[in-house]
Amino acid sequence: MANNRRDFLKKAAVADAGMALYPALGKGRAWAFAQSPTGLRKFVTSVPGLGPSAKNEIGQYIPLATKHSVNFAGRATDLYNVAVGKFSEQMHPDLPGRTEFFGYTDLFTFDQKYLAGAIVAKRGTPVLMTVTNLMPERHILPVDPTIMAGPNGLMVGDLPTNRIATHLHGGATPWFSDGTPFQWFTPLGKHGSSFMNVPGFPVLPGTASYYYPNDQSARLVWYHDHAIGITRLNAYAGIASAYIIIDDFETGLVSSGLLPDLIGIPLGDSGQGVRSTKYFPARSDLAMGRPGKPVVSTRL
């Protein structure tokens, strides 16, 4: 007998109830992933703000990308130039050293910080962004080469490890600037089958250009890596930043006193190893949340 939608919902509800009862009956155990070592204090530093003037007690802040004004396709356009590379940062005063990351940084200031390269865009004003790939050949996290990465048996291990592709998550973008998995490129200019720069805005090999119309209402979106087979590793390693779209309605509410000043807060959860390394469980039992020795470090 074929199932209809009502039957499906009933069975789903029963299944959910069973899953809820399973731990309660003592058949399973859920382990919290935030099992910090005793030497790591919680909530001892304030939230890093935007720019150097808003740094916290250990010098953390989120650098803004530098805006340049250009005319492109007959319209006033904001231009940003960022790079992606490797850096290190002190993440907690009780950790013995600095933690290694990959991440965006402004190409002019080269102020490398976690979640650096934050962009404040305005509705109706397009953004051109260039991304230069400065990634090393070796990843800071373990890479599984056996994941399928394309047709005809192509695997992750067949592709350059230092490939990247920037995707504006939540953005309404033209297809050539969507940063889809096969739009990856490397520092030497090798690229995926769907790679394409912005028409009429050529850049050198090892750099990609992106066009964002910003025909959207005010919102906090974000941009991050999206390359095939390695997105989870690159984003986890730090290749992500905030993209804040403002509009006249929102700024009008602020200027009239109906809203407080606009503050975007990007959040990033990551495991922190006891030797100041990014924690990434290579074993499936740790990935499923069973006992390990991770330290979950929430950075804002």
C-alpha beads as a LAMMPS data file, in Angstrom:
LAMMPS data file: protein, C-alpha beads

300 atoms
299 bonds

1 atom types
1 bond types

-500.0 500.0 xlo xhi
-500.0 500.0 ylo yhi
-500.0 500.0 zlo zhi

Masses

1 110.0

Atoms # bond

1 1 1 0.000 0.000 0.000
2 1 1 1.424 3.365 -0.993
3 1 1 2.088 5.893 1.729
4 1 1 0.428 9.284 1.569
5 1 1 1.700 12.496 3.118
6 1 1 -0.374 12.049 6.307
7 1 1 0.963 8.524 6.889
8 1 1 4.507 9.756 6.337
9 1 1 4.103 12.536 8.927
10 1 1 2.639 10.090 11.472
11 1 1 5.526 7.661 11.024
12 1 1 8.034 10.497 11.231
13 1 1 6.491 11.676 14.501
14 1 1 6.718 8.175 15.965
15 1 1 10.335 7.899 14.850
16 1 1 11.166 11.264 16.448
17 1 1 9.557 10.173 19.707
18 1 1 11.596 6.972 19.663
19 1 1 14.813 8.890 19.120
20 1 1 13.927 11.153 22.045
21 1 1 13.244 8.184 24.345
22 1 1 16.384 6.284 23.361
23 1 1 18.839 8.259 25.538
24 1 1 16.296 8.604 28.332
25 1 1 15.957 4.837 28.594
26 1 1 19.693 4.488 29.063
27 1 1 20.331 2.808 25.718
28 1 1 22.649 5.535 24.491
29 1 1 24.704 8.429 25.730
30 1 1 25.252 11.863 24.167
31 1 1 28.629 13.433 24.868
32 1 1 29.043 17.194 24.896
33 1 1 31.773 18.227 22.484
34 1 1 32.874 21.148 24.638
35 1 1 34.960 19.086 27.068
36 1 1 37.637 21.619 27.876
37 1 1 40.799 20.680 29.749
38 1 1 40.908 21.980 33.286
39 1 1 43.573 24.553 32.479
40 1 1 41.459 26.472 29.952
41 1 1 39.262 29.121 31.551
42 1 1 35.968 30.107 29.978
43 1 1 34.735 33.610 29.153
44 1 1 37.946 35.414 30.134
45 1 1 38.207 37.625 27.029
46 1 1 35.702 40.042 25.537
47 1 1 34.243 39.779 22.039
48 1 1 36.606 40.963 19.284
49 1 1 35.115 43.969 17.515
50 1 1 35.540 45.443 14.045
51 1 1 38.878 47.147 13.489
52 1 1 42.000 47.635 15.654
53 1 1 40.276 50.099 17.980
54 1 1 37.893 47.316 19.061
55 1 1 40.526 44.718 19.935
56 1 1 40.050 42.590 23.034
57 1 1 42.424 41.719 25.866
58 1 1 44.628 39.440 23.750
59 1 1 44.698 41.689 20.683
60 1 1 41.927 40.019 18.659
61 1 1 39.721 42.019 16.294
62 1 1 38.080 41.560 12.889
63 1 1 39.765 43.680 10.178
64 1 1 37.602 45.329 7.537
65 1 1 38.486 45.005 3.870
66 1 1 39.626 48.232 2.194
67 1 1 37.057 49.800 -0.148
68 1 1 38.021 51.508 -3.411
69 1 1 35.562 53.360 -5.640
70 1 1 35.599 52.562 -9.364
71 1 1 33.303 52.848 -12.358
72 1 1 32.406 49.492 -13.865
73 1 1 29.834 48.812 -16.573
74 1 1 28.679 52.419 -16.325
75 1 1 27.916 52.245 -12.601
76 1 1 29.635 53.433 -9.445
77 1 1 31.062 50.267 -7.908
78 1 1 32.911 49.350 -4.716
79 1 1 36.111 47.368 -5.306
80 1 1 37.714 45.100 -2.717
81 1 1 40.960 43.151 -3.119
82 1 1 41.530 40.261 -0.739
83 1 1 43.892 37.304 -0.545
84 1 1 43.672 33.846 0.995
85 1 1 46.671 32.470 2.859
86 1 1 48.072 30.907 5.994
87 1 1 48.611 32.732 9.292
88 1 1 48.515 32.177 13.054
89 1 1 46.717 33.902 15.917
90 1 1 46.530 33.683 19.707
91 1 1 43.050 32.301 20.427
92 1 1 43.044 32.077 24.225
93 1 1 45.354 33.421 26.950
94 1 1 45.739 29.936 28.466
95 1 1 46.857 28.238 25.251
96 1 1 50.626 27.761 24.986
97 1 1 50.978 29.240 21.516
98 1 1 49.321 30.587 18.406
99 1 1 46.873 28.584 16.307
100 1 1 47.412 28.142 12.576
101 1 1 44.618 29.171 10.202
102 1 1 43.810 29.717 6.571
103 1 1 41.776 32.836 5.894
104 1 1 40.970 35.990 3.955
105 1 1 42.957 39.174 4.402
106 1 1 42.886 42.587 2.796
107 1 1 45.519 42.678 0.061
108 1 1 46.584 46.246 0.909
109 1 1 46.840 46.130 4.707
110 1 1 47.576 42.379 4.871
111 1 1 46.215 42.378 8.417
112 1 1 45.792 38.625 8.904
113 1 1 43.258 37.749 11.583
114 1 1 40.555 35.138 12.068
115 1 1 37.445 36.202 10.055
116 1 1 39.393 39.088 8.489
117 1 1 38.180 40.794 5.324
118 1 1 34.730 41.834 6.558
119 1 1 32.850 43.865 3.940
120 1 1 30.101 46.444 4.463
121 1 1 28.133 46.813 1.219
122 1 1 25.133 48.982 0.381
123 1 1 21.995 47.889 -1.383
124 1 1 22.043 48.990 -5.022
125 1 1 25.802 49.600 -5.112
126 1 1 27.577 46.688 -6.820
127 1 1 30.752 45.172 -5.434
128 1 1 33.688 43.898 -7.440
129 1 1 35.936 41.627 -5.423
130 1 1 39.231 40.055 -6.430
131 1 1 40.562 37.059 -4.502
132 1 1 44.248 36.158 -4.811
133 1 1 45.210 32.597 -3.911
134 1 1 48.303 32.484 -1.675
135 1 1 47.569 29.057 -0.207
136 1 1 50.445 26.659 0.533
137 1 1 50.527 23.249 -1.113
138 1 1 50.094 21.440 2.207
139 1 1 46.821 21.707 4.165
140 1 1 46.809 22.327 7.924
141 1 1 44.117 19.641 8.353
142 1 1 44.040 16.003 7.205
143 1 1 42.611 15.690 3.686
144 1 1 40.723 12.573 2.594
145 1 1 41.895 11.853 -0.985
146 1 1 39.257 9.153 -1.579
147 1 1 36.217 11.471 -1.824
148 1 1 34.668 11.600 -5.285
149 1 1 35.311 14.972 -6.939
150 1 1 33.945 14.695 -10.460
151 1 1 33.094 12.411 -13.377
152 1 1 35.114 9.488 -14.728
153 1 1 36.434 8.469 -11.327
154 1 1 37.979 11.835 -10.442
155 1 1 38.900 11.890 -6.741
156 1 1 39.939 14.612 -4.306
157 1 1 43.459 13.215 -4.350
158 1 1 43.681 13.972 -8.082
159 1 1 43.168 17.716 -7.505
160 1 1 45.535 20.389 -6.140
161 1 1 45.137 20.705 -2.375
162 1 1 45.510 24.504 -2.499
163 1 1 42.410 25.089 -4.654
164 1 1 39.807 27.628 -3.509
165 1 1 36.507 29.071 -4.769
166 1 1 34.732 31.968 -3.048
167 1 1 30.964 31.740 -2.553
168 1 1 28.754 34.546 -1.186
169 1 1 26.402 32.611 1.081
170 1 1 22.980 34.242 0.936
171 1 1 23.880 36.517 -1.952
172 1 1 21.942 36.901 -5.211
173 1 1 24.806 36.676 -7.690
174 1 1 25.302 35.987 -11.410
175 1 1 26.319 32.418 -12.154
176 1 1 29.931 33.221 -13.056
177 1 1 30.428 34.775 -9.602
178 1 1 28.569 32.143 -7.598
179 1 1 31.714 30.315 -6.523
180 1 1 30.345 26.874 -7.312
181 1 1 32.481 23.813 -6.454
182 1 1 34.004 23.494 -9.942
183 1 1 34.940 27.204 -10.118
184 1 1 38.081 26.546 -8.075
185 1 1 41.516 27.928 -8.940
186 1 1 45.073 27.580 -7.637
187 1 1 47.936 30.048 -7.011
188 1 1 49.456 29.086 -10.373
189 1 1 46.229 29.618 -12.312
190 1 1 45.056 26.043 -12.739
191 1 1 41.277 25.991 -12.445
192 1 1 38.126 23.901 -12.502
193 1 1 35.842 23.336 -15.471
194 1 1 33.331 26.058 -14.479
195 1 1 35.838 28.766 -13.561
196 1 1 35.145 32.198 -15.056
197 1 1 36.153 35.721 -14.123
198 1 1 33.846 38.720 -14.345
199 1 1 33.405 39.602 -18.045
200 1 1 35.220 42.853 -18.778
201 1 1 37.321 42.642 -15.595
202 1 1 40.325 40.399 -16.302
203 1 1 42.822 39.527 -13.581
204 1 1 46.148 37.716 -13.455
205 1 1 46.371 33.898 -13.120
206 1 1 46.071 32.876 -9.480
207 1 1 43.431 35.558 -8.879
208 1 1 39.667 35.401 -9.437
209 1 1 37.178 38.255 -9.807
210 1 1 33.608 38.279 -8.492
211 1 1 30.657 40.616 -9.093
212 1 1 27.904 41.093 -6.500
213 1 1 24.958 43.353 -7.535
214 1 1 23.658 43.760 -3.942
215 1 1 20.048 44.023 -5.097
216 1 1 18.888 42.738 -1.724
217 1 1 17.498 44.258 1.454
218 1 1 19.700 44.774 4.512
219 1 1 21.084 41.529 5.919
220 1 1 24.172 39.783 7.226
221 1 1 25.465 37.223 4.745
222 1 1 28.955 35.750 4.568
223 1 1 31.508 34.623 2.048
224 1 1 33.533 31.449 2.325
225 1 1 35.405 28.797 0.404
226 1 1 33.343 26.402 -1.715
227 1 1 35.858 24.299 -3.670
228 1 1 34.891 20.747 -4.594
229 1 1 35.749 18.069 -2.042
230 1 1 37.465 20.408 0.417
231 1 1 34.832 23.000 1.394
232 1 1 34.371 21.616 4.904
233 1 1 38.119 21.705 5.581
234 1 1 38.764 25.158 4.145
235 1 1 35.809 26.792 5.880
236 1 1 36.715 25.092 9.151
237 1 1 40.331 26.201 8.754
238 1 1 39.115 29.818 8.650
239 1 1 38.396 30.755 5.016
240 1 1 35.270 32.766 5.784
241 1 1 34.268 36.323 6.618
242 1 1 31.266 38.593 7.053
243 1 1 29.494 40.458 4.250
244 1 1 27.063 43.015 5.667
245 1 1 24.483 44.612 3.349
246 1 1 22.927 47.844 4.598
247 1 1 20.125 49.896 3.027
248 1 1 18.557 53.351 3.438
249 1 1 15.608 52.005 5.432
250 1 1 17.839 50.378 8.028
251 1 1 20.210 53.336 8.335
252 1 1 17.149 55.604 8.624
253 1 1 15.963 53.606 11.634
254 1 1 19.393 54.032 13.198
255 1 1 19.612 57.781 12.530
256 1 1 16.122 58.296 13.987
257 1 1 17.044 56.445 17.160
258 1 1 14.631 53.571 16.581
259 1 1 17.501 51.101 16.275
260 1 1 20.896 51.053 17.973
261 1 1 24.011 51.359 15.846
262 1 1 24.443 48.531 13.355
263 1 1 26.691 45.744 14.586
264 1 1 27.276 42.537 12.652
265 1 1 28.516 39.590 14.713
266 1 1 29.870 36.626 12.747
267 1 1 30.142 33.457 14.822
268 1 1 32.559 30.609 14.272
269 1 1 32.808 27.423 16.347
270 1 1 35.970 25.373 16.101
271 1 1 37.746 22.682 18.019
272 1 1 40.998 23.776 19.632
273 1 1 43.681 21.199 20.312
274 1 1 45.630 21.349 23.536
275 1 1 48.789 22.199 21.550
276 1 1 47.189 25.309 20.015
277 1 1 46.218 23.483 16.839
278 1 1 42.877 23.396 15.096
279 1 1 41.075 20.270 16.275
280 1 1 39.557 18.123 13.536
281 1 1 38.530 14.572 14.467
282 1 1 40.069 12.130 12.010
283 1 1 38.425 9.142 13.729
284 1 1 34.729 8.475 13.169
285 1 1 34.049 7.886 16.874
286 1 1 35.218 11.405 17.698
287 1 1 33.326 12.847 14.759
288 1 1 30.158 11.277 16.170
289 1 1 30.674 13.031 19.493
290 1 1 32.102 10.236 21.628
291 1 1 34.761 10.985 24.236
292 1 1 37.829 12.783 23.000
293 1 1 40.029 15.673 24.030
294 1 1 38.689 18.620 22.050
295 1 1 38.376 22.167 23.235
296 1 1 35.572 24.041 21.546
297 1 1 36.537 27.672 21.082
298 1 1 33.768 30.059 20.053
299 1 1 35.070 33.173 18.343
300 1 1 32.856 36.157 17.531

Bonds

1 1 1 2
2 1 2 3
3 1 3 4
4 1 4 5
5 1 5 6
6 1 6 7
7 1 7 8
8 1 8 9
9 1 9 10
10 1 10 11
11 1 11 12
12 1 12 13
13 1 13 14
14 1 14 15
15 1 15 16
16 1 16 17
17 1 17 18
18 1 18 19
19 1 19 20
20 1 20 21
21 1 21 22
22 1 22 23
23 1 23 24
24 1 24 25
25 1 25 26
26 1 26 27
27 1 27 28
28 1 28 29
29 1 29 30
30 1 30 31
31 1 31 32
32 1 32 33
33 1 33 34
34 1 34 35
35 1 35 36
36 1 36 37
37 1 37 38
38 1 38 39
39 1 39 40
40 1 40 41
41 1 41 42
42 1 42 43
43 1 43 44
44 1 44 45
45 1 45 46
46 1 46 47
47 1 47 48
48 1 48 49
49 1 49 50
50 1 50 51
51 1 51 52
52 1 52 53
53 1 53 54
54 1 54 55
55 1 55 56
56 1 56 57
57 1 57 58
58 1 58 59
59 1 59 60
60 1 60 61
61 1 61 62
62 1 62 63
63 1 63 64
64 1 64 65
65 1 65 66
66 1 66 67
67 1 67 68
68 1 68 69
69 1 69 70
70 1 70 71
71 1 71 72
72 1 72 73
73 1 73 74
74 1 74 75
75 1 75 76
76 1 76 77
77 1 77 78
78 1 78 79
79 1 79 80
80 1 80 81
81 1 81 82
82 1 82 83
83 1 83 84
84 1 84 85
85 1 85 86
86 1 86 87
87 1 87 88
88 1 88 89
89 1 89 90
90 1 90 91
91 1 91 92
92 1 92 93
93 1 93 94
94 1 94 95
95 1 95 96
96 1 96 97
97 1 97 98
98 1 98 99
99 1 99 100
100 1 100 101
101 1 101 102
102 1 102 103
103 1 103 104
104 1 104 105
105 1 105 106
106 1 106 107
107 1 107 108
108 1 108 109
109 1 109 110
110 1 110 111
111 1 111 112
112 1 112 113
113 1 113 114
114 1 114 115
115 1 115 116
116 1 116 117
117 1 117 118
118 1 118 119
119 1 119 120
120 1 120 121
121 1 121 122
122 1 122 123
123 1 123 124
124 1 124 125
125 1 125 126
126 1 126 127
127 1 127 128
128 1 128 129
129 1 129 130
130 1 130 131
131 1 131 132
132 1 132 133
133 1 133 134
134 1 134 135
135 1 135 136
136 1 136 137
137 1 137 138
138 1 138 139
139 1 139 140
140 1 140 141
141 1 141 142
142 1 142 143
143 1 143 144
144 1 144 145
145 1 145 146
146 1 146 147
147 1 147 148
148 1 148 149
149 1 149 150
150 1 150 151
151 1 151 152
152 1 152 153
153 1 153 154
154 1 154 155
155 1 155 156
156 1 156 157
157 1 157 158
158 1 158 159
159 1 159 160
160 1 160 161
161 1 161 162
162 1 162 163
163 1 163 164
164 1 164 165
165 1 165 166
166 1 166 167
167 1 167 168
168 1 168 169
169 1 169 170
170 1 170 171
171 1 171 172
172 1 172 173
173 1 173 174
174 1 174 175
175 1 175 176
176 1 176 177
177 1 177 178
178 1 178 179
179 1 179 180
180 1 180 181
181 1 181 182
182 1 182 183
183 1 183 184
184 1 184 185
185 1 185 186
186 1 186 187
187 1 187 188
188 1 188 189
189 1 189 190
190 1 190 191
191 1 191 192
192 1 192 193
193 1 193 194
194 1 194 195
195 1 195 196
196 1 196 197
197 1 197 198
198 1 198 199
199 1 199 200
200 1 200 201
201 1 201 202
202 1 202 203
203 1 203 204
204 1 204 205
205 1 205 206
206 1 206 207
207 1 207 208
208 1 208 209
209 1 209 210
210 1 210 211
211 1 211 212
212 1 212 213
213 1 213 214
214 1 214 215
215 1 215 216
216 1 216 217
217 1 217 218
218 1 218 219
219 1 219 220
220 1 220 221
221 1 221 222
222 1 222 223
223 1 223 224
224 1 224 225
225 1 225 226
226 1 226 227
227 1 227 228
228 1 228 229
229 1 229 230
230 1 230 231
231 1 231 232
232 1 232 233
233 1 233 234
234 1 234 235
235 1 235 236
236 1 236 237
237 1 237 238
238 1 238 239
239 1 239 240
240 1 240 241
241 1 241 242
242 1 242 243
243 1 243 244
244 1 244 245
245 1 245 246
246 1 246 247
247 1 247 248
248 1 248 249
249 1 249 250
250 1 250 251
251 1 251 252
252 1 252 253
253 1 253 254
254 1 254 255
255 1 255 256
256 1 256 257
257 1 257 258
258 1 258 259
259 1 259 260
260 1 260 261
261 1 261 262
262 1 262 263
263 1 263 264
264 1 264 265
265 1 265 266
266 1 266 267
267 1 267 268
268 1 268 269
269 1 269 270
270 1 270 271
271 1 271 272
272 1 272 273
273 1 273 274
274 1 274 275
275 1 275 276
276 1 276 277
277 1 277 278
278 1 278 279
279 1 279 280
280 1 280 281
281 1 281 282
282 1 282 283
283 1 283 284
284 1 284 285
285 1 285 286
286 1 286 287
287 1 287 288
288 1 288 289
289 1 289 290
290 1 290 291
291 1 291 292
292 1 292 293
293 1 293 294
294 1 294 295
295 1 295 296
296 1 296 297
297 1 297 298
298 1 298 299
299 1 299 300
